[in-house]
Amino acid sequence: MREEPLSTIRLHNAVFFAHHGVHQAEQHTGGRFEVDVAMDLRVDYAALNDDLEQTVDYERVYRLVQDLVVSNRFRLLERLAYLIGQKVLTSFAVVRKVEVTVRKPNPPIGGTTSAVEAVYRATQPESLDSAASASNTAAAKAIPPRYKSRR
């Protein structure tokens, strides 16, 4: 079976003030958190038809991330990255793979480092992946003739 070409849409360095961390001071005082989300998906139909409904609306992704980051308090960056990744996959069936990076600049670790980060990677479950593929195949067949390549 031939693998379909995927494109990547990235939300890069979304910055939030939140209260995550193991130490009580981090939970109380809060701090800066940075989030990257990379989503792999097919964009052919959306690109050919300039149709937002056939791709990922990164404004919605930003709001999803913002809600999870600022409305919760977690001890681990790993939990936050995991929840963001899972929410992206369940909210956007067109997304085949997701990679989420959550960074904490200048962490209180008793030494000097610019940041710590947790990276979570996940793939759409097979059943949803197949449904998205079928949807994209059906959509590709519906491309108006003026957009199909001439041979």
HELIX and SHEET records of a PDB file:
HELIX    1   1 GLN A   24  THR A   29  1                                   6    
HELIX    2   2 ASP A   44  ASN A   49  1                                   6    
HELIX    3   3 LEU A   52  GLN A   54  5                                   3    
HELIX    4   4 TYR A   58  VAL A   70  1                                  13    
HELIX    5   5 LEU A   77  SER A   91  1                                  15    
HELIX    6   6 GLU A  126  LYS A  141  1                                  16    
HELIX    7   7 PRO A  145  TYR A  147  5                                   3    
SHEET    1   A 4 SER A   7  ALA A  18  0                                        
SHEET    2   A 4 GLY A  31  LEU A  41 -1                                        
SHEET    3   A 4 LYS A  97  PRO A 105 -1                                        
SHEET    4   A 4 ALA A 115  THR A 123 -1                                        
END                                                                             
